[in-house]
Amino acid sequence: MNSFFAKVVKSGSGVFTSRILGLARDVVIAAFFGASKFTDAFFMAYAIPNLFRALFAEGALSSAFVPILSEKMHKDLTQANKYLTDLMFVLSFFTLSIVLIFTVFSNIGILIFIPGYAGDTEVLNAASHMLRIVMPYLFLVSLCGLLSGYLNVLGSYYIPLSSTAVLNLSMIVAVVIGGYYGGNIYCLAWGVFVGGFLQLFYIIIFAYIKGFRFRKKKKIDKMVMKTFRLIIPSIGGVGINQLNFTIGRIIASFLTQGSISYLYYASRLFQFPLGVFSIALSTVSLSEISNSYSRNDKENVSLLIDKSVLAILVIIIPATIGLFLLSSEIVRLVFEYNSFSAEDTLATASALKMYTIGLICYSFVNLFTKVYHSVKDTLTPVKYAFISFLLNIGLNLIFINFVGHAGIALASSISAGVNGVLLYRGISYYSFDLKKYFSFILKIVIAACGMMLVLLLLKNLNIHVLVNIIVCAVIYFMLLYMFKIRLSEVLK
């Protein structure tokens, strides 16, 4: 199982394990706490360490150090372990400093992220308290990110990508406890705190099994400083991408109470196919393309990008159609229990539709950004991300006047599309040969259209949404089979 396809399967199954438990977590949160000003408070408090997490755990840093670690592991495992150990010590200093700042100044920090609640002391106090509880998660998950990169280079994808499942289990238990003891939402924050320790312990065990050992010496590996020089522009790129979501939620704090929660629940559903397939694919691509460049195998680099593009089209086109047309039914099935009302369902579904429009755009942004990072170009994606960021802010301010919080999701999708186009056009050594793959893409579109007709028919007949999804998936892949398209062949 050393093929690119096998690695994507392992990666995807790891993300699926994590995401399915993440979905279960969100279902439990919605059932016990619904969508209110207090869920808004928790989601924004939790968003702050996650904003930095994207930089230090799974975004900028991993993109900067994985190519370097890959080179070192091809030469000397001991030196690779020392390099990673030194990175962990330096990163711990930075992340603990951020944790300390936001813990001491939690009142100011939370006000920056939910300014729309400036006049509601009850919400601000609750959010500030929860922020102090969840901030240490940043330190824990950042170390997880480094060890996950180590495992990725060794070809281990399931364990790193499934590690968040441990956090999700901890949060589920915490929600149930909080729900049964008077709806105490603070329990949810403590679930994040405990889950972070469990997640790190889980990763450390498997990294140790795979050969990682702490190799600390007085002199820090010179490549550590180079890594952090590489990360500076990358932080800008990944940080801007994360800020697109964060800015939207900040603006949402000025809208109807619960708007932040609606966007959160919608984004969780939208990110399910994005995470299970697109992010899994780009994670594998980073390691594989880095390894190919280490061997100076540029022909294989282009082939890997081609395969990734085609695989995204095969999976994301039908996922986009399904999520858009069945948005209300899916939200109702997943979230509408107890405290989550029918009104909440409609509000969440409207945001989900707008996010879904950009699903394929986000997939290509993830892939093409990894392509740049795999060759240690961390600056170019920043330029394009900044353009996307400015566009997103402008569109947010326009669209909220017409469709409220759903306009925030639409603005995010459009700006992702612009970012994806800029990233693609900026890769000088690669060009997707549309003429070569035209027949392949046409077959995907025809199969997706056939699936859509069946979906609309079953929807009009009021067939249960789960049955509809299963039947449509079978129809789609049967049509692909008739057209002699196999995903395993695409990623062989």
Stockholm file with secondary structure:
# STOCKHOLM 1.0

chainA/1-492         MNSFFAKVVKSGSGVFTSRILGLARDVVIAAFFGASKFTDAFFMAYAIPNLFRALFAEGALSSAFVPILSEKMHKDLTQANKYLTDLMFVLSFFTLSIVLIFTVFSNIGILIFIPGYAGDTEVLNAASHMLRIVMPYLFLVSLCGLLSGYLNVLGSYYIPLSSTAVLNLSMIVAVVIGGYYGGNIYCLAWGVFVGGFLQLFYIIIFAYIKGFRFRKKKKIDKMVMKTFRLIIPSIGGVGINQLNFTIGRIIASFLTQGSISYLYYASRLFQFPLGVFSIALSTVSLSEISNSYSRNDKENVSLLIDKSVLAILVIIIPATIGLFLLSSEIVRLVFEYNSFSAEDTLATASALKMYTIGLICYSFVNLFTKVYHSVKDTLTPVKYAFISFLLNIGLNLIFINFVGHAGIALASSISAGVNGVLLYRGISYYSFDLKKYFSFILKIVIAACGMMLVLLLLKNLNIHVLVNIIVCAVIYFMLLYMFKIRLSEVLK
#=GR chainA/1-492 SS CCSHHHHHHHHHHHHHHHHHHHHHHHHHHHHHHCSSHHHHHHHHHHHHHHHHHHHHTSSHHHHHHHHHHHHHHHHCHHHHHHHHHHHHHHHHHHHHHHHHHHHHTHHHHHHHHCGGGTTCHHHHHHHHHHHHHHTHHHHHHHHHHHHHHHHHHTTCCHHHHHTHHHHHHHHHHHHHHHHHTTCCTHHHHHHHHHHHHHHHHHHHHHHHHTTCCCCCCSSCCHHHHHHHHHHHHHHHHHHHHHHHHHHHHHHHTTSSTTHHHHHHHHHHHHHHHIIIIIIHHHHHHHHHHHHHHHTTCHHHHHHHHHHHHHHHHHHHHHHHHHHHHTHHHHHHHHHCSTTSCHHHHHHHHHHHHHHHHTHHHHHHHHHHHHHHHHTTCCSHHHHHHHHHHHHHHHHHHHHHHHHTHHHHHHHHHHHHHHHHHHHHHHCTTCCCCHHHHHHHHHHHHHHHHHHHHHHHHHHHTTCCHHHHHHHHHHHHHHHHHHTTCCHHHHTC
#=GC SS_cons         CCSHHHHHHHHHHHHHHHHHHHHHHHHHHHHHHCSSHHHHHHHHHHHHHHHHHHHHTSSHHHHHHHHHHHHHHHHCHHHHHHHHHHHHHHHHHHHHHHHHHHHHTHHHHHHHHCGGGTTCHHHHHHHHHHHHHHTHHHHHHHHHHHHHHHHHHTTCCHHHHHTHHHHHHHHHHHHHHHHHTTCCTHHHHHHHHHHHHHHHHHHHHHHHHTTCCCCCCSSCCHHHHHHHHHHHHHHHHHHHHHHHHHHHHHHHTTSSTTHHHHHHHHHHHHHHHIIIIIIHHHHHHHHHHHHHHHTTCHHHHHHHHHHHHHHHHHHHHHHHHHHHHTHHHHHHHHHCSTTSCHHHHHHHHHHHHHHHHTHHHHHHHHHHHHHHHHTTCCSHHHHHHHHHHHHHHHHHHHHHHHHTHHHHHHHHHHHHHHHHHHHHHHCTTCCCCHHHHHHHHHHHHHHHHHHHHHHHHHHHTTCCHHHHHHHHHHHHHHHHHHTTCCHHHHTC
//
